[in-house]
Amino acid sequence: MDKVEKTNIIEKFAQHKGDTGSTEVQVALLTDRIKQLTGHMATHHHDYHTQYGLIKMVGKRRRLLTYLSKENVDRYHNLIKQLGLRK
């Protein structure tokens, strides 16, 4: 992910101007990185270091989504719909 892509994701999911750390932004950035690493793992099956990092990222995203679902269900549903998660 280059700087431009990251900036676009932050702008799209930010709750207010200057927001870089809200749950939505964190989940969106993790989702983008998970998609990239999943593609990498498809071609590099024995890259166990990347596999370990991918598993950690998926767990972190799951915890953030659980937190968001408990705090604000509407924001949670809106986010998973935008990201295409939990079909």
Contacts in CASP RR format, 6 or more apart in sequence:
PFRMAT RR
TARGET T0000
AUTHOR 0000-0000-0000
METHOD contacts of the structure
MODEL  1
MDKVEKTNIIEKFAQHKGDTGSTEVQVALLTDRIKQLTGHMATHHHDYHT
QYGLIKMVGKRRRLLTYLSKENVDRYHNLIKQLGLRK
1 29 0 8 1.000
1 32 0 8 1.000
1 33 0 8 1.000
1 36 0 8 1.000
5 32 0 8 1.000
6 29 0 8 1.000
9 25 0 8 1.000
9 28 0 8 1.000
9 29 0 8 1.000
9 32 0 8 1.000
10 19 0 8 1.000
10 20 0 8 1.000
10 25 0 8 1.000
10 28 0 8 1.000
10 29 0 8 1.000
12 28 0 8 1.000
13 22 0 8 1.000
13 24 0 8 1.000
13 25 0 8 1.000
13 27 0 8 1.000
13 28 0 8 1.000
13 79 0 8 1.000
13 82 0 8 1.000
14 20 0 8 1.000
14 22 0 8 1.000
14 24 0 8 1.000
14 25 0 8 1.000
15 22 0 8 1.000
15 24 0 8 1.000
19 25 0 8 1.000
23 64 0 8 1.000
23 67 0 8 1.000
23 68 0 8 1.000
23 71 0 8 1.000
23 75 0 8 1.000
24 68 0 8 1.000
24 75 0 8 1.000
24 79 0 8 1.000
26 64 0 8 1.000
27 61 0 8 1.000
27 64 0 8 1.000
27 65 0 8 1.000
27 68 0 8 1.000
27 79 0 8 1.000
27 83 0 8 1.000
28 79 0 8 1.000
28 82 0 8 1.000
28 83 0 8 1.000
30 57 0 8 1.000
30 60 0 8 1.000
30 61 0 8 1.000
30 64 0 8 1.000
31 61 0 8 1.000
31 83 0 8 1.000
31 85 0 8 1.000
33 57 0 8 1.000
34 54 0 8 1.000
34 57 0 8 1.000
34 58 0 8 1.000
34 61 0 8 1.000
37 50 0 8 1.000
37 53 0 8 1.000
37 54 0 8 1.000
37 57 0 8 1.000
38 54 0 8 1.000
40 47 0 8 1.000
40 50 0 8 1.000
41 47 0 8 1.000
41 50 0 8 1.000
41 51 0 8 1.000
41 54 0 8 1.000
44 50 0 8 1.000
65 76 0 8 1.000
65 79 0 8 1.000
65 80 0 8 1.000
65 85 0 8 1.000
68 75 0 8 1.000
68 76 0 8 1.000
68 79 0 8 1.000
69 76 0 8 1.000
79 85 0 8 1.000
80 86 0 8 1.000
END
